[in-house]
Amino acid sequence: MYDIKGIREDFPILSRTVYDKPLVYLDNAATTQKPRFVVNTIVSEYYSVNANVHRGVHFLSQQATDLHERSREAVRKFINARSVSEIVFTRGTTESINLVASSFVCSQMKPGDEVIVSVMEHHSNIVPWQLQAERFGIVLKVIPMNDRGELLLDEYERLFSKRTKLVSVTHVSNVLGTVNPIERIIGIAHDYGVPVLVDGAQSIPHMPVDVQALDADFYVFSGHKVYGPTGIGVLYGKEYWLEKLPPYQGGGEMIQKVTFEKTTFNELPFKFEAGTPDYIGSVALSNALGYISMLGMDQIAEYEHQLMCYATERLKEIPGMRILGEAEHKSGVISFLVGNIHPFDMGTLLDRLGIAVRTGHHCAEPLMHRLGIEGTVRASFALYTTKEEIDALVEGILRICKMFE
Ligand code: PLP
């Protein structure tokens, strides 16, 4: 039994009002709300255990270190990594991708070597590669998609050359909701001996993820999109690759020995964690993962799948509705346009009805270009979204359509 009422009670913010209307929060792809359990962790750790980790001999420091490292183990278990050495804490998806882009390109690539991304990437999986392209003369190649928003795998395979060194692709599109066939994408790359980075920002909250089963070389995600706090995220990397890559930033924690002549680096994963880590955030993140594990990722995926089908059906009843992205496998997100109503107008008027959606290019301007539009309205769901909220969205859109008649 999926106890949606009980679940919603775990998220205090869901019972607030905006403009005297009940909040209908449908901006979960941007960030998810936090259960009481996670917020309480932050408060109680600051009040009772706060001390800098790893360096202290005193009781609190050791306790904080213990909690932080137990959190790493919880993340390892959640994505089924082989070892805690493969779990690097970062600030989020963006920093994780920048880390790989920076360390991989400078150590594994030469001018003219190629990275493959897809047309539906978030800017954070485009711009870090472009920055490296400017510095090191590497080349970006782009997997195209069909009009339903599905990547063209034949075209993908044709992009490989002797110079292809890395594939970096999103698991789930934050605009179209497309669930990409990531096992096949990884399998094809591995046939060419090329490693794959998976942007898991939009998959980790919605489906079970097993990095070993996927055989992903890197998998990255943000805590705040999976019911955890902002400012913490994860880079999973196979030990083989993390050992090969040089440090991303320098400072405390990541060193073994420092002299003015030469510095040696700490073992994995600390080699990539310069400075004081977010040891409170890591514990809150592990509790967020614990919370969703308790609900069951399979149950969450099944519940959200039903919501997705219901929302798609109901939205299609609206005259002039155009849904962007009609892939066979979708998750979490529906982007749409209605008649000639500008997405910004739609979003602003929905907001007045208490309905929070996102409008614009969703940090995916090249995708907007491919679709021939400037932006969309995006409704995105979470484990606490209800059919009643989808009904409110549909009624809100119909009301706004009337105003524009
Ligand atoms: N990748 C995808 C697919 C996203 O949806 C997002 C955020 O919306 C990001 C990367 C960037 O995440 P963050 O801003 O948490 O680093």
Residues whose N, C-alpha, C, O or C-beta is under 5 A from the ligand:
A	BS01	PLP	A29 G92 T93 T94 E95 H122 S124 T170 V172 N174 D199 A201 Q202 S222
